[in-house]
Amino acid sequence: MEDEKVLENNENIGNNENSVATENTEELNKELEELAELFRKELAKTTEEFETGGEVESEATEGSESVNDEEIADEPEGEPLLCALCGESYENGKEGICEDCLKDLRNRPFGFVNVLLVIAIGVLGIVAMRGFWDNVGGYALAYEAKAQFNMGNISSAKTAYDNAISYFEGKEINARNLYFESAEAIFIQMSEGSVSMTDVADRVSKGFDDSALPMPQYTKYKNMGNEALVLYGTMQSFYDIVNKSEYQQYTADDRAMYNSIMKELDALIGAPLEIQTVDGKLKEVTHNEAMVYFCQYMFAYTSGKTYEAQEYLAKVYETEPDYLWLYAYEYALSSIGAGDIETAEKLAGSLIEADRQDVDGYSLYSTIARLSGDADKAIEWTDKALEFDPENAELLRLKAMALVVKGDPEQAKEVIDEALTYESYGILYYTSIVIENELGNTETVEETVSMLQSYGLEVSDRVNSYLAGKITTEQLFTEGTGDVE
Amino acid sequence: MTLIYVITRIITLPGAFFRTLWQLLVCRVCSIAAFDTRAFKFSEMCGHTEHELLNENPWKSFFICWFPFTMNFILSFYFLSGSAYQLIYVGDTKNILSYLFLWFGISFAANCAPSFEDMLSFKDSVYGRKNVFLKIIFAPFFALFCAMSCLEKYSLTFLMAVAYGVCFPYIFGWGLPVLSLFQSIL
């Protein structure tokens, strides 16, 4: 019974429990349904939001490609960012820096040290300009010298270089480049023979002092200086030979002695010669062949061996055609005498090309023009040369001869008288004799002839022929040698 | 290329330093924010002051290009006058001060150009506007700054400065007779 009651109770409890459980289940189900409903709503809402949010995002992506640097640089207003300097957040700024920091950067002080440095560089600049100003006179002389040299006016360049060198020597400044360039100007002309050769070597030596760096551009001048020393050494060897005791009694008629001297001079070609180079070193070289031939030409000419002299001069031309100063004028004159006007003109052109102020070149052109009968052209050439050298007696003599050919002996007399105030030598007087004779001043002619005879000078054969009436002045000045000798 | 550029700035140290200084001075006077005022840094801005962009103001962008160019050019002229004539024209190699001034002169000449960025700012500020008058008057300056900044990008201004220094006596030699006459009058 009790069991039945227990069971009944249990059943009742179970029934009660079942009823409670049933009621709970229903409530739970109800809640679950409500939750499910809520979830469905939320899901729908979220889906809807997702779909609309993706379109917005895609619009933003497309728009960002067209944003330029300015828009990136200008930060959007209202978005708080951190300043790269102070780290504070800011709204208005530029290039990652807040407005306050930008203001400080704009007012950054220049700095006392920087001011001192500016002053220091200013002072150094003034020192540099002062150094330039102190020597501006010398620089101007150097500029003139270089300008004259570049224009081919070698004579004017030489004078200007000497002035500039004197200026800097007075200030104890070693103007190396001026020494070298003036040596080059002298080397082109060599107007004073052996004196010019030693002058070239001296100037180049001055440029090569102890502090000279071995710069490649100086090699040219070093070689030029050494070449001048070789030329000088060769000339000295020539004088040593002709001044030997066994040749003291030499006369132009002594053929044996003449041949002996010439043989010794021939032996100089290829013979060793010791020189002290411009940088002070001893060096063994060979005698300059062209200079040997020129020395032989000089010896033959002074010995009266004119034909042989011309042969030696031709050898100089063949051996060293660049040594215009050595052979060109004499070779051109001998070419004129031989009727080779073309060679004479070529040499005259070469002389003027090397030096626009080379009087010899203009003299040759004047002579060539006079020989061809063009007196006006001959006068023109002499006038051009007289611009550079107005007191050149030889130029005035050539002008006087051209004036006689032109038929103006009065003006020729003025010109030759002027020449005689500057120089007095044989052919000047011979020319004067011809001009005075043209003017009919026979007394003056006789006085001049007597004066020359008193000095042991005889009038030349060509002038004697003219005075004897065998040739006219035109023949005298335009045929044969075209000169008074 | 940056390495070569930095090396040439170091070789031309005085010029690079003073260019930075002049740019800083312009920044100070014109109220331009200067970010990095170091003269030497391993970048393409070595020898320049880094500052804020100046695309809006054509006069500031012109000044930042023109003032350092002019100051360095004048200084190069002073130092080359005092050295190139003595050393190169006349050949006096014993004066040590001439070597120093020659280095200064070449250094300043090698650091006249504005930076490429400054040149572009100048271009944008002038030629991005509609003001035709500004475009015309700034045209020669722009051409000069553009050419020089392009050359400096490849460190060619250094070679140009060396050539300029060596040829300086021959370029301005024509003025010597006039100056000499002026000195004799004084």
Interface residues (C-beta under 8 A of the other chain):
Chain A: E70 A73 K94 E95 I97 L102 L105 R106 N107 R108 P109 F110 N114 L117 V118 I121 L124 G125 I126 V127 A128 M129 R130 G131 F132 W133 N135 V136 G137 G138 Y139 A140 L141 A142 Y143 E144 K146 F168 I173 N174 A175 R176 N177 L178 Y179 F180 G207 S211 A212 L213
Chain B: P14 F17 F18 L21 L24 L25 C27 R28 S31 I32 A33 A34 F35 T37 E52 L53 N55 L75 Y78 F79 S81 G82 S83 Y85 Q86 Y89 V90 G91 D92 T93 K94 N95 L97 F101 F104 P169 G173 W174 L176 P177 L179 S180 Q183 S184
